[in-house]
Amino acid sequence: MKITKNIIIAFYLLCLAFNASAQSINWEEIQNGIWKASVGVPEDISLLKMADIQPKKEALDNLPDATFPFSKDKISTEVIDGKTYLRFPLTREEQLYGLGLNFKTVHQRGRIMTLHVDHYGGKDDGRTHAPVPFYVSSRGYGVLIDAARYITVYAGTGVRVDTEDPPVLRDRNTDKKWDPSPYSDAVEILVPAKGTDIYIYGGSSPMEAVQRYNLYNGGGYIPPKWGLGFTQRVPTLYSQDDIIKEATEFVEHDFPLSFIGVEPGWHSMAYPCTFEWDEGRFPDPKKFNTELIAMGIRSNLWLNPFVSPVGSLYPKVKELSGSHTVWNGIVPDFTIKETRDIFKKHFVDNHLSIGVSGYKIDEVDGFDRWLWPDVATFPSGYSGEQMRQVYGLLVQEMTGKWFKELNQRTYGLVRASNAGASSLPYVIYNDYYSHRDFITALINSSFIGVLWTPEVRASKTAEEWVRRMQSVCFSPMAMLNAWADGTKPWSFPEVETAVRDVANLRMQLLPYIYSTFSQYHFEGLPPFRAMNLVDGFSFEQQESAGTLSSTDNPYAMAIKKEVKDQYMMGDNMLVAPMFEGETERKVILPAGKWYDFYDGKYVGSNEIITVSPGLEKIPLFVRDGGIIPMMPVQRQAPAKGEMVDLEVRHYGTKEGSFKLYDDDGTSFDFEKGDYSRVDIKVIKDKKGNLKGSVSKPEKGKPYGYNKQVSWKFMTK
Ligand code: GAL
């Protein structure tokens, strides 16, 4: 009896000790539907701080109210041994999305990842270009861990002994339902730091949680209009004359071109870089930029930030750089204001002031053996690990501000990013090259507030070429990156027309695409969207049970069914890319009726259809009542003040409306209210005929569309 009593007392004391290390946390609703809490002692460097986010308070207030997504006492937090342990509840039916720029998977429940900025290495294990520690639940909420650390996430894998909702116990010998991954009722997270800030974004749908996340980060970026035209990156050693000639060839081939990417050869040395024009290849950079601008073309300069000992910046930033070199260059500590000021002066004086319109910031992601090691130290005192997680954010934020101060929008490329990036003017790309995985990355970018381009570089066949070109024209940046292969859009003459057609179609769709980006900014709606973010979309196909095999599948793991090869561009258009070798593909249509973009014919509703579009077309579908504003084909995006004709297409039989957005296309004046938003409406008259109208733009606000509208009711 006495022994039992002693055991009970000991157990009680143990519980007390356990509770002492477990923290009770204080959740503060910092914005409508967004809660923040600090656990332990958060570090003074964080992802959102480095991205310098400026929450869009008004837009957040306009979202419906949201409630805290689960009972607060179901969250547990502890700091043990200098590390933070976090646990958030999960219900049985919930699916999770996000957790970084993944390339192969969309459903993240059941995965274990260590989120680490790196070049994507072919596995969704957390090492990727934007390892954003943010997950979105199918139940309509999001969780962000704002720590600049290699965070390990067990996304519904661990099962605690004391769980209130344990998985069913089964005998593998006799029970066919035995599951190698028993149900786990939590997302568990290990942050290798003494504390962290946590944010919870509420909502009534996964999209609403994503909207809150993007709006809190400042709202999505609206690229300048030229940024949405076609862009070609030239071979690395092209001279200024070669580039002007290349631009002329685009005219000869009647192919769109809005900006040109200049690869490493513009530096007098790369890599490491000098950030100074090479006198042999670029004897007159000012003339070069002036000539391009006269042709309506902007320039974008490649760089990686590792400073060459032979460059003029080297002595200036030597003491402001980390302990280790990268490709013999020093690594500037951009958390220090002085370093940023030195860079700013050099870049503004030598590039921005002569018309350079943007940058491609390479190699800030990895690979491990190239980048600084985690044992590196930096003059700011931040560690190699912290720097690794934020460097991509720092360079985006810093360069973005240079342009903003000149009231000039830029649009560039970057290879590393992280949480808080929604309002930064950059698109992520990489050296990996699976067309299918590129589309999955595009889909996943929509959960985590980043943009991604499935860039085209080279292809083995004309078929592959045209299929890749079609996809990239339905992405945030329509780009051919010919840095190594010297490819041109017309490299495969047999598909030149098909490639030109899709690039022209992109140009025609600019009014729709630009308005879609304005939704990103004002409402937090990502421009390119996973089907799982579409309201009412449900694709609950059972996972197919895996087949037992002692070598390939010893635990008979089920095969996941995910929608990872089709997506939405804006509210109305469903994009279903074709891949090389396919003559047909399946498309999952959400609820409601859907119509073929090209001929307006009805294709189906809430079902899986098979399409065989031929080589010259990328399958595109429009929802019932969907309105698509378009403009005539032109080689370049409309310049400031340019007026273009408006064609409005309507699909299906339902009434519909669309908000057409416009501004000057180049400056930030829209942030002060200098923009137009006109209502395009299609209603049925008494006889049931569809009639369209476009409201008048507000006087004095920029609006680049001629009054005369040509209407096309596509569904006969
Ligand atoms: C790579 C980059 C390529 C190209 C190349 C130039 O790292 O991903 O797109 O810019 O550098 O050296």
Residues whose N, C-alpha, C, O or C-beta is under 5 A from the ligand:
A	BS01	GAL	P264 D362 N430 D431 W483
